[in-house]
Amino acid sequence: MTETAYLLSDRGQRLAYVASPGKGPLVVFLSGYRSDMDGTKAVHLEDWARRRQRAYLRLDYSGHGRSDGRFEDGAIGDWASDAAQVVRHVAQGPVVLVGSSMGGWIGCLLARRLPAVAGFVGIAAAPDFTEDGFWAGFDETQRQELMQMGRVALPSDYDEPYIVTRRLIEDGRQNLVLRSPLPMPWPVRLLQGSADTAVSRETLLRLFDHIDSPDLRMTVVKGADHRFSDPACLALIEQALEEVLACAS
């Protein structure tokens, strides 16, 4: 098992990552909101990459996993910047981005910022969720609490209640990706389960319609939930990556 390494970010925080050597393009796994690089999909794909001698990178944004910082202090712009800094530090050439949930949003941001992206795989990708999910779903009482108190607590299906901060919402508005053109001139695969209660099918379709790619395909798996991490779903992620890498290599 490759050991965890650390990079000091522009904000002075240690960012944890695990980079496995191999042939390029570098496959980069971008985890979700409150998730980390030790999740099922991230570790499974590391093993997949090692067996195929593929270069692979998984990382923790600030406030996540083994990286410095408090989760509640962070926002989308911070985490996208963290990911970009680690990728630039590790990558020796083109990268293929694999974004899970919020990582799909961050992948869309990195697609605009990194110089050599060769493909994108979105897994239950959740672009613009702070605006179209959190803010749009708040009632007037929650909106007032957020603006006046700076935070509001939301129930979660997976862990303790989400603490949504005013900064998260306001920063998210500066990083929306479904309000302007989203060119991705490389292969793109979007995967999602029909039983996903965290990311709607409408979000998937908006992203599908919004991306400008010469090779874009969408797969919806009947009965799969937001985790998208049972053996059949993991096999589909592998297949999507193989397709993208076949064009990118």
C-alpha positions as CSV (number, residue, x, y, z in Angstrom):
1,M,0.0,0.0,0.0
2,T,1.4,3.4,-1.0
3,E,1.9,5.7,1.9
4,T,0.1,8.9,2.5
5,A,2.0,12.0,1.4
6,Y,1.3,15.7,2.2
7,L,1.4,18.9,0.3
8,L,1.3,22.4,1.9
9,S,-1.5,24.3,0.3
10,D,-1.5,28.0,-0.6
11,R,-3.6,28.5,2.6
12,G,-0.9,26.9,4.7
13,Q,-2.9,23.6,5.3
14,R,-1.4,20.1,4.9
15,L,-3.3,18.3,2.2
16,A,-3.2,14.5,2.3
17,Y,-2.9,12.4,-0.8
18,V,-1.9,8.9,-2.0
19,A,-0.3,8.7,-5.5
20,S,0.4,5.3,-7.1
21,P,2.9,5.2,-10.0
22,G,2.0,3.8,-13.4
23,K,1.4,4.7,-17.0
24,G,-0.7,7.7,-17.8
25,P,-3.0,9.5,-18.1
26,L,-3.1,9.9,-14.3
27,V,-6.5,8.8,-13.0
28,V,-7.7,11.3,-10.3
29,F,-10.4,10.3,-7.8
30,L,-12.4,13.3,-6.4
31,S,-14.5,12.3,-3.4
32,G,-17.8,13.7,-2.3
33,Y,-19.2,16.1,0.4
34,R,-17.9,15.0,3.8
35,S,-16.3,11.9,2.2
36,D,-12.6,11.1,1.9
37,M,-10.0,9.2,0.0
38,D,-10.5,6.1,2.0
39,G,-14.0,5.5,0.7
40,T,-15.0,2.3,-1.1
41,K,-14.8,3.7,-4.6
42,A,-11.5,5.5,-4.1
43,V,-9.8,2.5,-2.7
44,H,-11.3,0.1,-5.1
45,L,-10.1,2.1,-8.1
46,E,-6.6,2.3,-6.6
47,D,-6.5,-1.5,-6.6
48,W,-7.9,-1.5,-10.2
49,A,-5.2,1.0,-11.3
50,R,-2.4,-1.0,-9.6
51,R,-3.5,-4.2,-11.4
52,R,-3.4,-2.4,-14.7
53,Q,-0.2,-0.4,-13.9
54,R,-2.1,2.8,-14.2
55,A,-1.0,6.0,-12.5
56,Y,-3.6,6.9,-9.8
57,L,-4.2,9.7,-7.3
58,R,-6.7,10.0,-4.5
59,L,-6.7,12.9,-2.1
60,D,-8.4,14.6,0.8
61,Y,-9.7,18.2,0.5
62,S,-9.0,20.5,3.5
63,G,-11.4,19.6,6.4
64,H,-11.8,16.1,5.0
65,G,-10.1,12.8,6.0
66,R,-6.4,13.3,6.9
67,S,-6.0,16.8,5.6
68,D,-5.8,19.8,7.9
69,G,-8.7,22.1,8.6
70,R,-12.3,22.0,9.9
71,F,-14.9,20.8,7.5
72,E,-17.4,23.6,8.4
73,D,-14.8,26.3,7.6
74,G,-14.5,25.1,4.0
75,A,-16.4,25.7,0.7
76,I,-16.5,24.5,-2.9
77,G,-13.9,27.0,-4.1
78,D,-11.5,26.0,-1.3
79,W,-11.9,22.3,-2.1
80,A,-11.5,22.8,-5.8
81,S,-8.3,24.8,-5.2
82,D,-7.0,22.0,-2.9
83,A,-7.6,19.4,-5.5
84,A,-6.1,21.5,-8.3
85,Q,-2.9,22.1,-6.2
86,V,-2.5,18.4,-5.5
87,V,-3.1,17.3,-9.1
88,R,-0.6,19.9,-10.4
89,H,1.9,18.7,-7.9
90,V,1.6,15.0,-8.8
91,A,0.6,14.9,-12.5
92,Q,3.3,14.5,-15.1
93,G,0.9,14.9,-18.1
94,P,-2.8,14.5,-18.9
95,V,-5.3,13.5,-16.3
96,V,-8.6,11.7,-16.3
97,L,-11.0,13.0,-13.6
98,V,-13.3,10.7,-11.7
99,G,-15.7,12.7,-9.6
100,S,-18.2,11.2,-7.1
101,S,-21.1,13.4,-6.0
102,M,-19.6,16.8,-5.0
103,G,-16.4,15.5,-6.6
104,G,-18.3,15.6,-9.9
105,W,-18.8,19.4,-9.4
106,I,-15.2,19.8,-8.5
107,G,-14.3,17.8,-11.6
108,C,-16.3,20.2,-13.7
109,L,-14.3,23.1,-12.1
110,L,-11.0,21.4,-12.7
111,A,-11.9,20.7,-16.3
112,R,-11.7,24.5,-16.8
113,R,-8.6,25.0,-14.7
114,L,-6.2,22.2,-15.4
115,P,-4.2,22.4,-18.6
116,A,-4.3,18.7,-19.8
117,V,-7.6,16.9,-19.0
118,A,-8.2,13.8,-21.1
119,G,-11.5,12.5,-19.8
120,F,-14.2,12.7,-17.1
121,V,-16.2,10.1,-15.3
122,G,-19.0,11.5,-13.1
123,I,-20.5,9.2,-10.5
124,A,-23.8,10.6,-9.1
125,A,-22.3,14.0,-9.9
126,A,-23.8,16.9,-8.0
127,P,-22.9,20.2,-9.7
128,D,-24.3,23.3,-8.1
129,F,-25.9,21.4,-5.2
130,T,-25.4,24.2,-2.7
131,E,-27.7,26.5,-4.8
132,D,-30.1,24.0,-6.5
133,G,-30.2,21.6,-3.6
134,F,-29.6,23.3,-0.3
135,W,-30.7,26.9,-0.9
136,A,-33.6,26.0,-3.2
137,G,-34.9,23.5,-0.7
138,F,-34.7,25.8,2.3
139,D,-37.9,27.2,3.7
140,E,-38.0,30.9,4.7
141,T,-37.2,30.1,8.3
142,Q,-34.1,28.1,7.3
143,R,-33.0,30.9,5.0
144,Q,-33.3,33.5,7.7
145,E,-31.4,31.3,10.2
146,L,-28.6,30.8,7.7
147,M,-28.3,34.5,6.9
148,Q,-28.6,35.7,10.5
149,M,-26.8,32.9,12.3
150,G,-24.4,31.9,9.6
151,R,-25.4,28.3,9.6
152,V,-28.2,25.8,9.6
153,A,-28.4,22.1,10.4
154,L,-29.9,19.6,7.9
155,P,-30.7,15.9,8.5
156,S,-28.5,13.3,6.6
157,D,-29.2,9.8,5.5
158,Y,-25.6,8.8,5.9
159,D,-24.1,10.5,9.0
160,E,-24.6,13.3,11.5
161,P,-26.7,16.3,10.4
162,Y,-25.1,18.5,7.7
163,I,-24.1,21.9,8.9
164,V,-24.6,24.2,6.0
165,T,-22.9,27.6,6.4
166,R,-23.6,30.9,4.8
167,R,-20.1,30.9,3.4
168,L,-20.7,27.5,1.7
169,I,-23.8,29.0,-0.1
170,E,-22.2,32.3,-1.0
171,D,-19.0,30.6,-2.2
172,G,-21.0,28.1,-4.2
173,R,-22.7,30.9,-6.1
174,Q,-19.2,31.9,-7.3
175,N,-18.5,28.4,-8.6
176,L,-21.7,27.4,-10.4
177,V,-21.1,25.3,-13.5
178,L,-24.6,24.9,-15.0
179,R,-25.1,28.6,-15.7
180,S,-22.5,28.9,-18.4
181,P,-21.0,26.8,-21.2
182,L,-19.3,23.6,-20.0
183,P,-17.0,22.4,-22.8
184,M,-15.4,19.0,-22.3
185,P,-13.7,18.2,-25.6
186,W,-12.8,14.6,-24.5
187,P,-14.7,11.4,-23.6
188,V,-17.3,11.8,-20.8
189,R,-19.2,9.1,-18.9
190,L,-22.0,9.9,-16.4
191,L,-23.2,7.2,-14.0
192,Q,-26.1,7.3,-11.5
193,G,-28.5,5.0,-9.7
194,S,-32.3,5.3,-10.1
195,A,-32.7,5.1,-6.3
196,D,-30.4,8.0,-5.6
197,T,-32.1,10.2,-3.1
198,A,-29.3,12.7,-2.8
199,V,-28.9,13.7,-6.5
200,S,-32.0,13.9,-8.7
201,R,-32.3,12.5,-12.2
202,E,-33.1,16.1,-13.2
203,T,-29.6,17.1,-12.1
204,L,-28.1,14.3,-14.1
205,L,-30.1,15.3,-17.2
206,R,-29.1,19.0,-16.8
207,L,-25.5,18.0,-16.6
208,F,-25.8,15.7,-19.6
209,D,-27.5,18.4,-21.7
210,H,-25.0,21.0,-20.5
211,I,-21.8,19.3,-21.3
212,D,-20.3,19.9,-24.7
213,S,-18.4,16.7,-25.6
214,P,-17.8,14.7,-28.8
215,D,-18.2,11.4,-26.8
216,L,-20.8,11.7,-24.0
217,R,-22.7,8.8,-22.6
218,M,-25.0,8.4,-19.6
219,T,-25.9,5.2,-17.7
220,V,-28.7,4.9,-15.1
221,V,-28.7,1.8,-13.0
222,K,-32.1,0.5,-11.8
223,G,-32.2,0.3,-8.0
224,A,-28.7,1.7,-7.3
225,D,-28.4,4.3,-4.6
226,H,-26.2,7.4,-4.2
227,R,-23.3,5.3,-2.9
228,F,-23.0,3.5,-6.3
229,S,-20.5,1.1,-4.7
230,D,-21.9,-2.4,-4.8
231,P,-19.9,-4.9,-7.0
232,A,-22.0,-4.3,-10.1
233,C,-21.7,-0.5,-9.8
234,L,-18.0,-0.7,-9.2
235,A,-17.7,-2.9,-12.4
236,L,-19.5,-0.2,-14.3
237,I,-17.1,2.5,-13.1
238,E,-14.2,0.3,-14.2
239,Q,-15.8,-0.1,-17.6
240,A,-16.5,3.6,-18.0
241,L,-12.8,4.4,-17.1
242,E,-11.6,1.8,-19.5
243,E,-13.6,3.4,-22.3
244,V,-12.3,6.9,-21.5
245,L,-8.7,5.7,-21.1
246,A,-8.9,3.8,-24.4
247,C,-9.5,7.1,-26.2
248,A,-7.1,9.1,-24.0
249,S,-4.0,6.9,-24.0
